[in-house]
């Protein structure tokens, strides 16, 4: 199984490894912890907690469990995590280790960013989505009723350790959740990345280990290089929001957890691709159809579900973090490697929803 180290100029590396062996040495190489707090959920701890504890072998390690699911990525849960960390009487050498999926990573990261105005953070993602997206780049935060990830902070980890064996315990829908971000990164990565994904799609859908490892490495590298050039999302990093303007609205309106994040991103990516044709940015629908094919191969949705109210989706998009002076900075894919940030007046967001309902 593939092992790979991706050093980032942000001061940490992403380590893709078969399992947890080597994590303790890698952690000690980047920080000298006075103690470790592991934030996880009951499912991950039951599946992988003993192996992690054996590798770290730290008697000072404290476990904090949060409920499993996007519905619990809230200020209330964050406050509980902060309180539990403070109860350990940490100093600024105390490490917060996020051990789980994207919800755990975002919540634990936000807690690490805020306790004592910043504790060292180590990300140990256990889902495909967290490996390719949430653990890399330093975005942390929680959801609020107004929208997804509207409260948070940038807080880069000291280390990311992606142990591939944890993917073997994921249900099929959790893998698909990661596929949505992998398709997004392949579009951003250019013709080579997208062509490789198209060739790998059947094996990826079948959860073949080699295909998962290869797609994971490519996806992380695409995202990492963009984040290196724009860590605080002042420019190019906005491209990583492809599919997210409408995707986040879908998650908000449907209720967190109704649709997996990758499913919502797939819907948003397809809507934006169709809008590229409508706006005259793409000469025809060839690229749109290409994206639709690979999403379908990975069992991801390519249209908005009928039950979501258009006006509610438009209202939710009005809270988009990329909004500025009445314009939403919509990320639109024109071709492989040609993805653009296009300001769209809030009054015209209905066009994106209509595009999301259009069949390919």
Secondary structure, 3 states (H helix, E strand, C coil): CCCEEEECCCCCEEEEECCCCCHHHHHHHHCCCCEEEEEEEHHHHHHHHHHHHHHHCCCCCEEEEECCCHHHCCHHHHHHHHHHHHHCCCCCCEEEEEEECHHHHHHHHHHHHHHHHCCCEEEEECCHHHHHHHCCCCEEEEEECCEEEEEEEECCCCEEEEEHHHHHHCCHHHHHHHHHHHHHHHHHHCHHHHHHHHHHHHHHHCCCHHHHHHHHHHHHHHHHHHHHHCCCCCCHHHHHHCCHHHHHHHHHHHCCCCCCHHHHHHHHHHHHHHHHHHCCCCCCCHHHHHHHHHHHHCCCCCCCCCCCCHHHHHHHHCCCCCEECCEEEEEEEEECCEEEEEEEEHHHHHHHHHHHHCCC
